[in-house]
């Protein structure tokens, strides 16, 4: 992530080095800034055992049970997978892959804006699915309501993609935002939800988690971003940070 006035990718709770999809993911209660690199032995049925933990052996009692509750997609044989589990706060504590009924539904889901809201106790209180077909909306709402677990007061605007999902179009042009004149705060962080059109241009920009004048500056910056051409609309989000250089 880039910490000065500019832009950064939305943080991920884990990363991986594998082509094998994860069907069930769980966050670990690790301190902010702690990362656990793990080598996993994944059986053909997708079950996990931790072979080796690096960088966070002091937190093995926390990280190992969580990682062993992960589930990968079934495969033809056992595999070795490398993942990096991050610490800090997480809105989603457990998530499972949504099983789409058809390839057409999976493709249609890429252009959806899916939103969830949890109450103060971490119970799912609201879901929305805009620009979605009815089968996609039903699959999203059913899976999230039955199988996902949330932190108290969690809120999300776009469905977090599962590990192993196809990547979206690459960014080919970024514009660094200008620190807005008249701002009274020395820093701010905005999240811009948007749809990347097949041409690579951003559309339907929705700024959240910040107020004027930062929201307008973030929108103006991301409106000038460009992505690679892509076959379908792609829902994504961009985090933009502002820090006043004194």
Residue pairs with C-beta under 8 A, 6 or more apart in sequence:
1 8
1 9
1 11
2 8
2 241
3 241
3 243
4 241
4 243
4 245
5 176
5 177
5 179
5 241
5 242
5 243
5 244
5 245
6 176
6 177
6 240
6 241
7 174
7 176
7 177
7 221
7 238
7 239
7 240
7 241
8 239
8 240
8 241
9 238
9 239
10 191
10 237
10 238
10 239
11 86
11 88
11 239
12 86
13 25
13 27
13 85
13 86
13 88
13 90
14 25
14 83
14 84
14 85
14 86
14 163
15 83
15 84
15 86
16 22
16 81
16 82
16 83
16 84
16 163
16 164
17 81
17 82
17 83
18 79
18 81
18 82
18 83
18 163
18 164
19 164
20 42
20 72
20 73
20 75
20 79
20 81
20 164
21 72
21 73
21 97
21 162
21 163
21 164
21 165
22 70
22 71
22 72
22 73
22 97
22 162
22 163
22 164
23 46
23 71
23 72
23 73
23 96
23 97
23 162
24 69
24 70
24 71
24 94
24 95
24 96
24 97
25 70
25 94
25 95
25 96
25 162
25 163
26 66
26 69
26 70
26 93
26 94
27 66
27 90
27 92
27 93
27 94
28 36
28 59
28 62
28 63
28 66
28 67
28 85
28 87
29 62
30 36
30 56
30 59
30 62
30 63
30 85
30 86
30 87
30 88
31 87
31 88
32 87
32 88
32 89
33 87
33 88
34 56
34 59
34 86
34 87
35 55
35 56
35 84
35 85
35 86
35 87
36 53
36 54
36 55
36 56
36 59
36 63
36 67
36 84
36 85
37 53
37 54
37 55
37 56
37 82
37 83
37 84
38 50
38 51
38 52
38 53
38 54
38 63
38 67
38 82
38 83
38 84
38 85
39 50
39 51
39 52
39 54
39 80
39 81
39 82
40 48
40 49
40 50
40 51
40 67
40 70
40 80
40 81
40 82
40 83
41 48
41 49
41 50
41 51
41 78
41 80
42 48
42 72
42 75
42 78
42 79
42 80
42 81
43 49
43 78
44 74
44 75
44 76
44 77
44 78
45 74
46 71
46 72
46 73
46 74
46 75
47 71
48 67
48 68
48 69
48 70
48 71
48 72
49 68
50 63
50 64
50 67
50 68
51 80
53 60
53 63
53 64
56 63
63 85
66 85
67 83
67 85
72 79
72 81
73 97
73 164
89 151
90 151
91 118
91 150
91 151
91 154
91 155
91 156
92 148
92 149
92 150
92 151
92 154
92 156
92 160
93 122
93 149
93 150
93 151
94 147
94 148
94 149
95 147
95 148
95 160
95 162
96 143
96 147
96 148
97 162
98 109
98 139
98 140
98 143
98 159
98 162
99 139
99 143
100 106
100 109
100 135
100 136
100 139
101 135
101 139
102 135
105 133
105 135
105 136
105 139
107 232
108 132
108 133
108 136
109 132
109 136
109 139
109 140
109 159
110 168
110 232
110 233
110 234
110 235
111 131
111 195
111 232
111 233
111 234
111 235
112 129
112 130
112 131
112 132
112 136
112 137
112 140
112 159
112 235
113 128
113 129
113 130
113 131
113 132
113 157
113 158
113 193
113 195
113 204
113 235
114 127
114 128
114 129
114 130
114 132
114 140
114 158
114 159
114 235
115 126
115 127
115 128
115 129
115 130
115 155
115 156
115 157
115 158
116 124
116 126
116 127
116 144
116 148
116 150
116 154
116 155
116 156
116 159
117 124
117 125
117 126
117 127
117 154
117 155
117 156
118 124
118 125
118 150
118 151
118 152
118 153
118 154
118 155
119 125
119 152
119 153
120 152
120 153
121 152
122 149
122 150
122 151
122 152
122 153
122 154
123 150
124 144
124 145
124 148
124 150
127 140
127 141
127 144
127 145
129 136
129 137
129 140
129 141
131 195
131 233
131 235
132 140
140 159
157 191
157 193
157 206
157 208
157 237
158 193
158 235
158 236
158 237
159 235
168 196
168 227
168 230
168 234
168 236
169 196
169 200
169 227
169 228
169 229
169 230
169 234
170 227
170 228
171 225
171 226
171 227
172 200
172 226
172 227
172 228
173 224
173 225
173 226
174 225
175 221
175 222
175 224
175 225
176 221
177 217
177 218
177 220
177 221
177 240
177 242
178 217
178 221
179 217
179 242
179 243
179 244
179 245
180 213
180 214
180 216
180 217
180 242
181 213
182 213
183 213
183 214
183 242
183 244
185 214
186 243
186 244
186 246
187 241
187 242
187 243
187 244
188 210
188 211
188 214
188 241
188 242
189 209
189 210
189 239
189 240
189 241
189 242
190 207
190 208
190 209
190 210
190 214
190 215
190 218
190 239
190 240
190 241
190 242
191 207
191 208
191 209
191 210
191 237
191 238
191 239
191 240
192 205
192 206
192 207
192 208
192 218
192 219
192 222
192 237
192 238
192 239
192 240
193 205
193 206
193 207
193 208
193 235
193 236
193 237
194 202
194 203
194 204
194 205
194 206
194 222
194 235
194 236
194 237
194 238
195 202
195 203
195 204
195 233
195 234
195 235
195 236
196 202
196 203
196 227
196 230
196 233
196 234
196 235
196 236
197 203
197 233
198 229
198 230
198 231
198 232
198 233
199 229
200 226
200 227
200 228
200 229
200 230
201 226
201 227
202 222
202 223
202 225
202 227
205 219
205 222
205 223
207 215
207 218
207 219
210 218
214 242
217 242
218 240
218 242
221 240
222 238
222 240
225 238
227 234
